[in-house]
Amino acid sequence: MTAVSLGVPEVPGRPIAARRVSRRIDVGPVPVGGDAPVSVQSMTTTRTSDIGATLQQIAELT
């Protein structure tokens, strides 16, 4: 099996723009707003049994 590079970018040293003040709420187990980090959720459209295609989509999402 061939290794797939996910190409995860490095975290920038400082924020690009200041975040505006908001209050934190919990959406299920995920904190949103306030000092919580930004959360991103997505899905793949491939069959999970097709590991190569699924990993390729994950790499493209990152």
Number of C-alpha atoms within 10 A of each C-alpha: 4 5 7 10 9 14 11 9 7 6 7 7 6 7 8 7 6 7 10 7 9 10 9 12 13 10 8 7 7 10 15 17 16 13 12 13 10 8 9 5 4 6 9 13 8 14 9 11 8 9 11 15 15 17 18 15 16 15 14 10 13 9
